[in-house]
Every structure is written in C-alpha cells, then in structure tokens.
Amino acid sequence: MGITRKPKLTRGQFIGLLATAGITATAGYALYNYAPWLLDDERARQSRRPAVKSDGGSSPLRELVRCATLAASGHNAQPWKFALREDAIELHPDFTRRLPAVDPDNRELWISLGCAVENLLVAARAAGFEAAVSYPEAADVIRIRLIAGAPPGDALYAAIARRQNTRSAFDGRPVNPADFDRMQAMPLEPGIGLRFVVTPGELTTVGEYVARGNISQFADRAFVTELIRWVRFNKREALASLDGLHSRCMGTPEVPRWLGRRVLSNMKPEAQARADAAKLRSSSGVVVITSADDDKIAWVRTGQVYERFALTLTSQNLKLAFLNQPIEVAGIRGQFRSALGLGRTLPQLIVRFGYADALPQSLRRAVDDVIFPA
C-alpha cells in the first residue's frame, strides 16, 4: 500500500491559511497574545537602553556583557556564556544552543561569538577601556583583557542598540556613493575579506545559489524541524524564551504554534526560494564575507567583521540581512565559491544590504542568564 503524503502549501495557500487563523484562533489566545501588558517592544527597548556606565549597582563589566548580548546570532539562539574576571571578560560557547541541522560544524556558532566580541570591544572603547583579544586556540574560550583609563569614545557605539537583521524587502535604491566608499574602506581583521556584489549579472548568480540552498534546506526534514523549534510564532512564546526568531521581527503575522508549525512543515521549498529572490532583487547589493582559513579563529574574526559592517551600515541608516543558504549547504558552498571567482578564499557569510523601514527588534535574555555564577 502506498504512503499518502500531505500536499505542500503554495504561497497563496499559506497567506490564506494565515488569514483564516485570524478568524479561527480562540478568543482566549488572542487576548493573551495581544494584551497591552505583554509589550515585547518595551522589553526590547529596555535591553537596548544606551548606557555603558554603571547604573543602580550594575558593574561596568556587566554593562559590557549586556552590549555583547545585543549582537547577531544564528536563529537568535544567543549561544554564549560570559565569565567576569578581575580585569577581563571571557566568552564561552554554549553548546546547548547549537544548531546541528543548519550548522553541524558549529561554524556559525563561533561566528555568533565573534559578533558578540565586536559589540563588547566597541562598548569597551566607549566606556574608556583598552581591550586585547585572545582567540580560541588551545581551549574553547575567547578572553578580552580590559585596561581602564583610555579616552572614552567609539563612533559605532550608538548603533549597537539599533542594529538588526531586517528580513523584509528593501526599497531598491542604490547606496549613496559616499556611504558605499565608507563601507569599502571599513577596517578588517587578518585573513578576512569583503567581496561586494552589485552588478546585475553577479546578483543573478547569487540569487540562483540562494534558490538552490533554499530548495535543499526546505526539503530536509531535520532543517525544518530545527527551524520550527526556534521560531517564536507569537508574543507569548517570544516573552517566555527571550530568544529565537519572533514572527513580528521577521515581518510575518503572529499565529498560534499549532498553525505556524503546520505552515512551515508544509511549505514548498520553491515558495521560500521565490520569497528570498524577491528580497534580493529589492536590495542595493550583496557582500560576501570571506576568510583565508576555515577554523575557530577565522570564524570568530568573521563574526567581528560582520558585526562591524552591520554597525557601520546601521550608523548610515542602511539595513542588512543574511542570505547564507549557499554556504550552509555543504554541497553548494564550493560551487558558489567558484561561481563568484573567490579563488582560495572561503565564503563565510552572504549579506544583502539596502534601505528599508525598521522591523520590531528581537528580544534578548537577561545578563544574569548568560553570566557564569561567581
């Protein structure tokens, strides 16, 4: 006897199902999810308050950790723990928050830690610290030694609170030439490079590989299951976990988990490919962040450069978002590398950029939840 498979949803069916959910969701769910006392926007603003100095008993090092936690991370998993030392802060990977389906080698986990390192360094300079980074060689730890007494200030500090991965369509305008020059002149880390993609032909090539990656990932049951685990389909889930991919922050409707799970489980891979193709076409350009090596140190440095790039663009009122699918699928990564002529360097991240309105900001766990007990 043959197995009857559930039909995959088209994009039109997906939108229709979401619209139906607005009618069929229970009154109790709607009241709980949209109640005015559950304001995740206010929680996000509180975690991003622009303060580096100690306030109400918070130590300067705790404030630096708070800034570090506002960094980008895969699926907003926030895979980090911090240890406060007398003259240093240590970053440790939290492997309980790893993403084995999309990131089996922990490459993006270490990139996420690099993003946190960069935020911490920017905040440290703004608070008047000199900082030196020890990278993870013998042990799985990144150590930032801090020396007080430097002149306070960092032009990118104010962007930490505003930076976000804006997953909406952009407005298609080309980047102002002066801003583009600043992007290209941004200082990098050893072994890390930026490959800008702005010509129609090369953007088409990137789009083709993003589509291949999408089709491969959404045909993989383990990938979809992991994605569903990290999506927060409504405000109630987002406030309960303070992590993950909140639907509002992705520009999609809030729905009950049972409906969101059903929609993602039955999504046609081609539908996601078309959606990302449209977002790519709306962007001003793409940058591919590359590295000479493919190890933990290179991944951390990649994260630093990405976060520095994100803060630079945020300070210029530009938005950006990841399109990492061609790199996350092992069988496509090498083909993508060849298609863009990257030579011996390795693609680590694909980032589209342009102009758009901001989306709601994602939530972060409290500082106490990410610091090792003394």
VEXKOL-469138 format. One record per residue (C-alpha): residue number from 1; residue in three letters; x, y, z. Coordinates in pm, whole numbers. Each point is the difference from the previous one (the first is absolute). Example, Ala and Ser with C-alpha at 12.3 -4.5 7.8 and 13.67 -1.06 7.14 Angstrom:
2
[node 1, Ala, [1230, -450, 780]]
[node 2, Ser, [137, 344, -66]]
REM end
This chain:
374
[node 1, Met, [0, 0, 0]]
[node 2, Gly, [144, 339, -99]]
[node 3, Ile, [60, 277, 251]]
[node 4, Thr, [-225, 303, -35]]
[node 5, Arg, [203, 318, 35]]
[node 6, Lys, [-147, 330, 112]]
[node 7, Pro, [2, 255, -282]]
[node 8, Lys, [243, 287, 38]]
[node 9, Leu, [-143, 350, 33]]
[node 10, Thr, [31, 259, -272]]
[node 11, Arg, [72, 361, 97]]
[node 12, Gly, [-364, 92, -65]]
[node 13, Gln, [-124, -284, 219]]
[node 14, Phe, [245, 106, 270]]
[node 15, Ile, [-134, 357, 6]]
[node 16, Gly, [-356, -128, -5]]
[node 17, Leu, [68, -233, 289]]
[node 18, Leu, [148, 283, 205]]
[node 19, Ala, [-305, 214, -75]]
[node 20, Thr, [-228, -284, 108]]
[node 21, Ala, [198, -30, 323]]
[node 22, Gly, [-101, 353, 93]]
[node 23, Ile, [-362, -119, 1]]
[node 24, Thr, [39, -345, 149]]
[node 25, Ala, [247, 81, 280]]
[node 26, Thr, [-172, -12, 335]]
[node 27, Ala, [-100, 319, 180]]
[node 28, Gly, [208, -103, 300]]
[node 29, Tyr, [313, -38, -213]]
[node 30, Ala, [-53, 336, -167]]
[node 31, Leu, [-51, 175, 333]]
[node 32, Tyr, [315, -151, 149]]
[node 33, Asn, [215, 61, -305]]
[node 34, Tyr, [-96, 361, -66]]
[node 35, Ala, [-67, 114, 357]]
[node 36, Pro, [153, 347, 62]]
[node 37, Trp, [189, -119, 309]]
[node 38, Leu, [206, -238, -213]]
[node 39, Leu, [201, 259, -187]]
[node 40, Asp, [300, -175, -156]]
[node 41, Asp, [90, 327, -176]]
[node 42, Glu, [53, 162, 341]]
[node 43, Arg, [208, -297, 115]]
[node 44, Ala, [217, 34, -312]]
[node 45, Arg, [45, 374, 62]]
[node 46, Gln, [103, -61, 362]]
[node 47, Ser, [270, -248, -101]]
[node 48, Arg, [133, 253, -252]]
[node 49, Arg, [4, 307, 221]]
[node 50, Pro, [305, 213, -95]]
[node 51, Ala, [204, -24, 319]]
[node 52, Val, [354, -119, 53]]
[node 53, Lys, [68, 144, 345]]
[node 54, Ser, [-102, -181, 316]]
[node 55, Asp, [-359, 63, 102]]
[node 56, Gly, [-180, -119, 310]]
[node 57, Gly, [275, -233, 113]]
[node 58, Ser, [85, -150, -341]]
[node 59, Ser, [374, -37, -46]]
[node 60, Pro, [169, 138, -312]]
[node 61, Leu, [84, -354, -109]]
[node 62, Arg, [-364, -104, 21]]
[node 63, Glu, [-92, 293, -221]]
[node 64, Leu, [256, -115, -256]]
[node 65, Val, [-155, -348, 9]]
[node 66, Arg, [-343, 153, -59]]
[node 67, Cys, [130, 172, -311]]
[node 68, Ala, [163, -324, -116]]
[node 69, Thr, [-333, -185, 26]]
[node 70, Leu, [-157, 240, -251]]
[node 71, Ala, [218, -151, -275]]
[node 72, Ala, [-129, -210, -288]]
[node 73, Ser, [-21, -378, 36]]
[node 74, Gly, [-132, -284, -213]]
[node 75, His, [-377, -44, 59]]
[node 76, Asn, [50, 253, 285]]
[node 77, Ala, [110, -302, 203]]
[node 78, Gln, [241, 216, 206]]
[node 79, Pro, [252, -287, 42]]
[node 80, Trp, [226, 171, 251]]
[node 81, Lys, [93, 6, 366]]
[node 82, Phe, [221, 260, 171]]
[node 83, Ala, [236, -18, 294]]
[node 84, Leu, [102, 321, 179]]
[node 85, Arg, [362, 13, 118]]
[node 86, Glu, [181, 277, 186]]
[node 87, Asp, [139, 158, -317]]
[node 88, Ala, [-166, -198, -278]]
[node 89, Ile, [-317, -146, -145]]
[node 90, Glu, [-3, -353, -139]]
[node 91, Leu, [-241, -120, -269]]
[node 92, His, [-82, -369, -3]]
[node 93, Pro, [-210, -185, -258]]
[node 94, Asp, [-330, -135, 133]]
[node 95, Phe, [-24, -323, -194]]
[node 96, Thr, [-347, -69, 143]]
[node 97, Arg, [-112, 270, -246]]
[node 98, Arg, [174, -134, -307]]
[node 99, Leu, [-188, -59, -326]]
[node 100, Pro, [107, -347, -119]]
[node 101, Ala, [-216, -10, -314]]
[node 102, Val, [96, 337, -149]]
[node 103, Asp, [343, 27, 166]]
[node 104, Pro, [141, -351, 58]]
[node 105, Asp, [362, 119, 35]]
[node 106, Asn, [-86, 289, 238]]
[node 107, Arg, [140, 242, -256]]
[node 108, Glu, [-286, 248, 39]]
[node 109, Leu, [5, -46, 377]]
[node 110, Trp, [357, 131, 13]]
[node 111, Ile, [-90, 277, -245]]
[node 112, Ser, [-277, 99, 244]]
[node 113, Leu, [257, 17, 281]]
[node 114, Gly, [214, 222, -221]]
[node 115, Cys, [-295, 236, -42]]
[node 116, Ala, [-32, 19, 379]]
[node 117, Val, [374, 67, 30]]
[node 118, Glu, [-27, 296, -238]]
[node 119, Asn, [-291, 155, 189]]
[node 120, Leu, [193, -42, 324]]
[node 121, Leu, [309, 167, -145]]
[node 122, Val, [-200, 296, -134]]
[node 123, Ala, [-175, 44, 335]]
[node 124, Ala, [328, -36, 189]]
[node 125, Arg, [161, 279, -201]]
[node 126, Ala, [-308, 217, 56]]
[node 127, Ala, [38, -58, 375]]
[node 128, Gly, [371, 91, 5]]
[node 129, Phe, [164, -343, -9]]
[node 130, Glu, [285, -127, -212]]
[node 131, Ala, [-66, -361, -100]]
[node 132, Ala, [207, -293, -125]]
[node 133, Val, [-154, -320, -138]]
[node 134, Ser, [137, -352, 50]]
[node 135, Tyr, [-152, -234, -259]]
[node 136, Pro, [-111, -365, 55]]
[node 137, Glu, [310, -206, -75]]
[node 138, Ala, [71, -251, 276]]
[node 139, Ala, [-340, 34, 169]]
[node 140, Asp, [-355, 91, -102]]
[node 141, Val, [10, 345, 156]]
[node 142, Ile, [50, 357, -122]]
[node 143, Arg, [160, 232, 255]]
[node 144, Ile, [-25, 380, -17]]
[node 145, Arg, [247, 171, 232]]
[node 146, Leu, [-114, 347, 105]]
[node 147, Ile, [216, 291, 116]]
[node 148, Ala, [-180, 307, 136]]
[node 149, Gly, [113, 357, -58]]
[node 150, Ala, [-17, 42, -378]]
[node 151, Pro, [-183, 302, -147]]
[node 152, Pro, [-365, -109, -32]]
[node 153, Gly, [-166, -8, -338]]
[node 154, Asp, [-94, -213, -300]]
[node 155, Ala, [-202, 133, -292]]
[node 156, Leu, [-183, -331, -44]]
[node 157, Tyr, [-120, -35, 360]]
[node 158, Ala, [-340, 161, -59]]
[node 159, Ala, [-69, -246, -283]]
[node 160, Ile, [14, -303, 233]]
[node 161, Ala, [-351, 65, 129]]
[node 162, Arg, [-147, 55, -348]]
[node 163, Arg, [167, -278, -199]]
[node 164, Gln, [-232, -272, -123]]
[node 165, Asn, [-25, -268, -266]]
[node 166, Thr, [-279, 157, -208]]
[node 167, Arg, [-166, -290, -182]]
[node 168, Ser, [-251, 208, -199]]
[node 169, Ala, [23, 115, -361]]
[node 170, Phe, [212, 313, -49]]
[node 171, Asp, [-92, 294, -222]]
[node 172, Gly, [251, -62, -281]]
[node 173, Arg, [182, 335, 15]]
[node 174, Pro, [375, -5, -74]]
[node 175, Val, [226, 83, 291]]
[node 176, Asn, [126, 357, 23]]
[node 177, Pro, [355, 0, -152]]
[node 178, Ala, [154, 154, 312]]
[node 179, Asp, [-160, -266, 219]]
[node 180, Phe, [114, -273, -239]]
[node 181, Asp, [356, 133, 16]]
[node 182, Arg, [-18, -14, 380]]
[node 183, Met, [-122, -360, -13]]
[node 184, Gln, [289, -99, -224]]
[node 185, Ala, [256, 183, 215]]
[node 186, Met, [-107, -165, 326]]
[node 187, Pro, [296, -159, 184]]
[node 188, Leu, [5, -380, -2]]
[node 189, Glu, [151, -278, 207]]
[node 190, Pro, [305, -205, -112]]
[node 191, Gly, [-97, -256, -264]]
[node 192, Ile, [-354, 138, -47]]
[node 193, Gly, [-120, 165, -320]]
[node 194, Leu, [-310, 163, -148]]
[node 195, Arg, [-118, -83, -351]]
[node 196, Phe, [-263, 252, -113]]
[node 197, Val, [-258, -115, -254]]
[node 198, Val, [-192, 283, -168]]
[node 199, Thr, [-13, -75, -374]]
[node 200, Pro, [-322, -155, -139]]
[node 201, Gly, [181, -307, -132]]
[node 202, Glu, [170, -87, 327]]
[node 203, Leu, [-315, 73, 202]]
[node 204, Thr, [-183, -246, -226]]
[node 205, Thr, [270, -258, 74]]
[node 206, Val, [-39, 53, 374]]
[node 207, Gly, [-377, -32, -36]]
[node 208, Glu, [33, -331, -182]]
[node 209, Tyr, [211, -147, 278]]
[node 210, Val, [-226, 137, 274]]
[node 211, Ala, [-289, -175, -176]]
[node 212, Arg, [194, -327, -14]]
[node 213, Gly, [79, 28, 369]]
[node 214, Asn, [-362, 71, 90]]
[node 215, Ile, [-128, -297, -198]]
[node 216, Ser, [256, -230, 161]]
[node 217, Gln, [-68, 122, 354]]
[node 218, Phe, [-379, 1, -12]]
[node 219, Ala, [5, -351, -147]]
[node 220, Asp, [200, -113, 306]]
[node 221, Arg, [-232, -108, 281]]
[node 222, Ala, [270, 51, 267]]
[node 223, Phe, [52, 361, -112]]
[node 224, Val, [-373, 77, 7]]
[node 225, Thr, [-43, -164, 341]]
[node 226, Glu, [289, 205, 142]]
[node 227, Leu, [-137, 320, -153]]
[node 228, Ile, [-343, -62, 153]]
[node 229, Arg, [165, -53, 338]]
[node 230, Trp, [158, 347, -15]]
[node 231, Val, [-289, 199, -148]]
[node 232, Arg, [-206, 190, 256]]
[node 233, Phe, [-334, 18, -176]]
[node 234, Asn, [-157, 253, 237]]
[node 235, Lys, [70, 248, 277]]
[node 236, Arg, [-70, -251, 277]]
[node 237, Glu, [272, -234, -127]]
[node 238, Ala, [247, 283, -55]]
[node 239, Leu, [-41, 134, 353]]
[node 240, Ala, [27, -346, 151]]
[node 241, Ser, [332, -81, -169]]
[node 242, Leu, [159, 343, -73]]
[node 243, Asp, [178, -160, -295]]
[node 244, Gly, [-74, -151, -340]]
[node 245, Leu, [-160, 143, -312]]
[node 246, His, [-309, 197, 100]]
[node 247, Ser, [-247, 16, -289]]
[node 248, Arg, [-55, 378, 46]]
[node 249, Cys, [373, 59, -39]]
[node 250, Met, [-12, -190, -330]]
[node 251, Gly, [-295, 202, -132]]
[node 252, Thr, [-247, -290, 12]]
[node 253, Pro, [-331, -32, 189]]
[node 254, Glu, [-19, -133, 354]]
[node 255, Val, [-188, -331, 18]]
[node 256, Pro, [-47, -287, 247]]
[node 257, Arg, [285, -254, 1]]
[node 258, Trp, [-217, -278, -140]]
[node 259, Leu, [-70, 209, -309]]
[node 260, Gly, [354, 129, -44]]
[node 261, Arg, [138, -353, 28]]
[node 262, Arg, [-250, -120, -261]]
[node 263, Val, [88, 280, -241]]
[node 264, Leu, [377, -51, 22]]
[node 265, Ser, [-29, -378, -13]]
[node 266, Asn, [-194, 22, -325]]
[node 267, Met, [185, 290, -162]]
[node 268, Lys, [110, -66, -357]]
[node 269, Pro, [378, 46, -34]]
[node 270, Glu, [-58, 194, -321]]
[node 271, Ala, [-223, 248, 187]]
[node 272, Gln, [281, 97, 237]]
[node 273, Ala, [238, 25, -294]]
[node 274, Arg, [-235, 243, -178]]
[node 275, Ala, [-44, 209, 315]]
[node 276, Asp, [375, 39, 51]]
[node 277, Ala, [53, 71, -370]]
[node 278, Ala, [-242, 293, 29]]
[node 279, Lys, [183, 130, 309]]
[node 280, Leu, [332, -25, -180]]
[node 281, Arg, [-136, 195, -298]]
[node 282, Ser, [-117, 274, 239]]
[node 283, Ser, [349, 41, 147]]
[node 284, Ser, [266, 251, -100]]
[node 285, Gly, [268, -266, -2]]
[node 286, Val, [160, -297, 172]]
[node 287, Val, [325, -50, 185]]
[node 288, Val, [163, -338, 46]]
[node 289, Ile, [228, -20, 304]]
[node 290, Thr, [291, -234, -71]]
[node 291, Ser, [288, -147, 195]]
[node 292, Ala, [338, -150, -84]]
[node 293, Asp, [-49, -282, 255]]
[node 294, Asp, [-293, -205, 121]]
[node 295, Asp, [57, -45, 372]]
[node 296, Lys, [-127, 144, 330]]
[node 297, Ile, [226, 304, -9]]
[node 298, Ala, [-102, 83, -357]]
[node 299, Trp, [-366, -43, 92]]
[node 300, Val, [29, 232, 301]]
[node 301, Arg, [177, 262, -211]]
[node 302, Thr, [-273, -39, -264]]
[node 303, Gly, [-258, 79, 267]]
[node 304, Gln, [193, 308, 107]]
[node 305, Val, [12, 130, -357]]
[node 306, Tyr, [-368, -72, -59]]
[node 307, Glu, [-105, 183, 318]]
[node 308, Arg, [232, 290, -82]]
[node 309, Phe, [-155, 14, -348]]
[node 310, Ala, [-351, -16, 148]]
[node 311, Leu, [72, 281, 245]]
[node 312, Thr, [156, 210, -277]]
[node 313, Leu, [-307, -43, -221]]
[node 314, Thr, [-236, 64, 291]]
[node 315, Ser, [179, 329, 70]]
[node 316, Gln, [-71, 92, -366]]
[node 317, Asn, [-371, -91, 32]]
[node 318, Leu, [48, -303, -224]]
[node 319, Lys, [-152, -342, 70]]
[node 320, Leu, [143, -345, -58]]
[node 321, Ala, [-102, -366, 21]]
[node 322, Phe, [158, -343, -45]]
[node 323, Leu, [-43, -224, -304]]
[node 324, Asn, [236, -276, 112]]
[node 325, Gln, [-172, -300, -161]]
[node 326, Pro, [271, -69, -264]]
[node 327, Ile, [262, -17, 276]]
[node 328, Glu, [-207, -205, 245]]
[node 329, Val, [-50, -283, -252]]
[node 330, Ala, [335, -178, -25]]
[node 331, Gly, [-50, -123, -355]]
[node 332, Ile, [-75, 351, -128]]
[node 333, Arg, [264, 202, 184]]
[node 334, Gly, [288, -99, -229]]
[node 335, Gln, [-208, 62, -313]]
[node 336, Phe, [-95, 346, 126]]
[node 337, Arg, [365, 74, 75]]
[node 338, Ser, [97, -87, -358]]
[node 339, Ala, [-293, 185, -157]]
[node 340, Leu, [103, 327, 168]]
[node 341, Gly, [368, -53, -75]]
[node 342, Leu, [106, 15, 365]]
[node 343, Gly, [320, -189, -71]]
[node 344, Arg, [154, -160, 307]]
[node 345, Thr, [-207, 201, 247]]
[node 346, Leu, [-305, -159, 162]]
[node 347, Pro, [-348, 155, 13]]
[node 348, Gln, [-119, 28, 359]]
[node 349, Leu, [-302, 234, -14]]
[node 350, Ile, [-226, 148, -268]]
[node 351, Val, [-162, 331, 93]]
[node 352, Arg, [-241, 211, -203]]
[node 353, Phe, [-24, 372, 76]]
[node 354, Gly, [-214, 299, -91]]
[node 355, Tyr, [-260, 243, 128]]
[node 356, Ala, [-317, -106, 186]]
[node 357, Asp, [-216, 79, 298]]
[node 358, Ala, [104, -161, 326]]
[node 359, Leu, [-184, -306, 128]]
[node 360, Pro, [-75, -72, 369]]
[node 361, Gln, [319, -94, 183]]
[node 362, Ser, [66, -349, 128]]
[node 363, Leu, [19, -76, 370]]
[node 364, Arg, [304, -96, 207]]
[node 365, Arg, [46, -201, 315]]
[node 366, Ala, [91, 183, 320]]
[node 367, Val, [365, 52, 88]]
[node 368, Asp, [-39, -223, 306]]
[node 369, Asp, [-104, -287, -229]]
[node 370, Val, [321, 11, -205]]
[node 371, Ile, [262, 55, 273]]
[node 372, Phe, [162, -292, 175]]
[node 373, Pro, [-62, 12, 377]]
[node 374, Ala, [291, 156, 190]]
REM end
